[in-house]
């Protein structure tokens, strides 16, 4: 949990340098999770294209348009939360974010690379629960940061429903 310690210890003050120490590590962690997760995702893979999907699934190109602002909001809300968190809440919040980002990055590997919709479903469900937990934890510290995380939690919930439907259609 070095990432969680780095995230939580980075936000010691609210000055400009304090902002850099909170937003910088959170942004780096978010970019790392996004990069690690995206490496595994290939919507043009013949296996994925052969899966039966629900008619309400967005086109593959939509995912990039959705994830980019979501990752930006995670980084912004995370930096703000850590900067404003009392010392005793930084480590637990940083740990919750680290777990969430690890789950986020794991989806592509569990679904696309392992070619297992049910493993992907387990990861998306855990990510959705973890995202709502981040909203809850953030709301105790900063309501604005919590509000910025709600679209991410909603998208993860939608992804869980989508993944469940794909898994059901492809038993």
Residue pairs with C-beta under 8 A, 6 or more apart in sequence:
1 95
1 98
3 29
3 94
3 98
3 101
4 91
4 94
4 95
4 97
4 98
5 91
5 94
6 25
6 94
7 25
7 26
7 29
7 78
7 82
7 90
7 93
7 94
7 97
7 98
8 82
8 90
8 91
8 92
8 93
8 94
8 95
9 90
9 91
10 21
10 22
10 24
10 25
10 26
10 82
11 18
11 21
11 22
11 79
11 82
11 83
11 85
11 90
12 18
12 21
13 21
14 83
14 84
18 83
19 79
19 83
22 79
22 80
22 82
22 83
23 75
23 76
23 79
23 80
23 83
24 79
26 74
26 75
26 78
26 79
26 82
26 97
27 75
27 79
29 78
29 97
29 98
29 101
30 71
30 74
30 75
30 78
30 101
31 71
31 75
32 101
32 105
33 101
33 102
33 104
33 105
34 67
34 71
34 104
34 105
36 105
37 104
37 105
37 106
37 107
37 108
37 109
38 108
39 108
40 108
40 109
40 112
40 113
41 108
41 112
42 48
42 112
43 49
43 60
43 63
44 60
45 112
47 115
48 112
51 117
51 166
51 169
51 170
52 166
52 169
52 170
53 165
53 166
53 169
54 162
54 165
54 166
54 169
56 162
57 162
57 166
58 66
66 155
69 151
70 151
70 152
70 155
73 148
73 149
73 151
73 152
74 101
74 149
74 152
76 145
76 148
77 138
77 145
77 146
77 148
77 149
78 97
78 145
80 142
80 144
80 145
80 148
81 93
81 137
81 138
81 141
81 142
81 145
82 90
82 93
82 94
84 141
84 142
84 145
85 93
85 141
86 141
89 137
89 140
89 141
92 137
93 134
93 137
93 138
93 141
96 130
96 133
96 134
96 137
97 134
99 130
100 127
100 130
100 131
100 133
100 134
103 123
103 126
103 127
103 130
104 127
106 123
107 120
107 123
107 124
107 127
107 159
110 116
110 119
110 120
110 122
110 123
111 117
111 119
111 120
111 123
111 124
111 163
112 120
114 120
117 163
117 166
117 167
117 170
118 167
120 163
120 167
121 160
121 163
121 164
121 167
124 156
124 159
124 160
124 163
125 160
127 156
127 159
127 160
128 153
128 156
128 157
128 159
128 160
131 149
131 152
131 153
131 156
131 157
132 153
132 157
134 149
134 152
134 153
135 146
135 149
135 150
135 153
136 146
138 145
138 146
138 149
139 146
